Amino acid sequence: MPSSASLPRTLTLTATALLAAAAIAPSAHAAPRAAAEPAPAAPGASYKAAHDTLGPQHLTPAQRRLSDAKQAEAARSYEGARLQGALAGYKLSGGLHQSQKTSYWCGPATLVIAQSARDEVAGRSQQDAATLLKTNTNGTAWYGININVPSPTGYPMADALNHRLPGAGYVPKALPYTPTATDKANFRQHITHNTDNDYAIAGNAWEVPGGPHLVGHPNIEIFHWVAIDGYNTDTAAAQVNYLDPVGGVSTSVISWAGSVPKSAHISSDTLTTIMGGRGYVW
């Protein structure tokens, strides 16, 4: 993977600019439509529904406004990129991989990888990241933990990224057990938007028996964070690139780590399904 120093930098819309743009942008909420036939349940969705212990999630009013503003901008920029048809293969924000230091530090590793995609600083402390995220032996929470930052929202990864990258405007995107066609289309827009503005996405995978898995992961239940740092321009982001903190970990720490690459490509729709029941921070 090329270093981020070799990748073109693009103008980044700050959270403030995005909110200003929302005042003149078309509404991100579509008009009501006639009810359609429900899509078939995703593989593993019934398992997730039966085993989920996460309570109702709530975005703050500021998060809702920022999410709407970013969605409007992402939809416009994605359409422009799709029509342009760059045909240039994978475009990356250039995250710098770190292998997680313990079996439950995928969240801290993802935080430092995602941060490096923006500022190109390698080798940050996963211990410091774990302390900030309040990671414990159960891992890093998707929702329900207030960390030590100004105005915490209960989404530790989003709050940590915004604390460490002021003005980044990261927002959480929760996904249902069976992501819809709109969820999948939105994710393609979001990874295009973030990559083009030199940011990675922090994805919270929930892999379950019988459902899709990340490359090299076994067919068991795994909660896992990864940094999603690029997309295939030839396919309008139908495939994406992600950095897996399990890659490079000793099998004495994680028994199945030997088959996991540090960087891999995957269908964006498959990855959206894998994140169903949790979500991603973009």
Helices and strands as residue ranges (DSSP letters): G 4-6, H 15-22, H 45-51, H 61-84, E 90-92, H 106-119, H 126-133, H 156-164, E 172-174, H 181-196, E 201-207, E 222-232, G 233-235, E 239-243, G 257-259, E 263-267, H 268-274, E 279-281
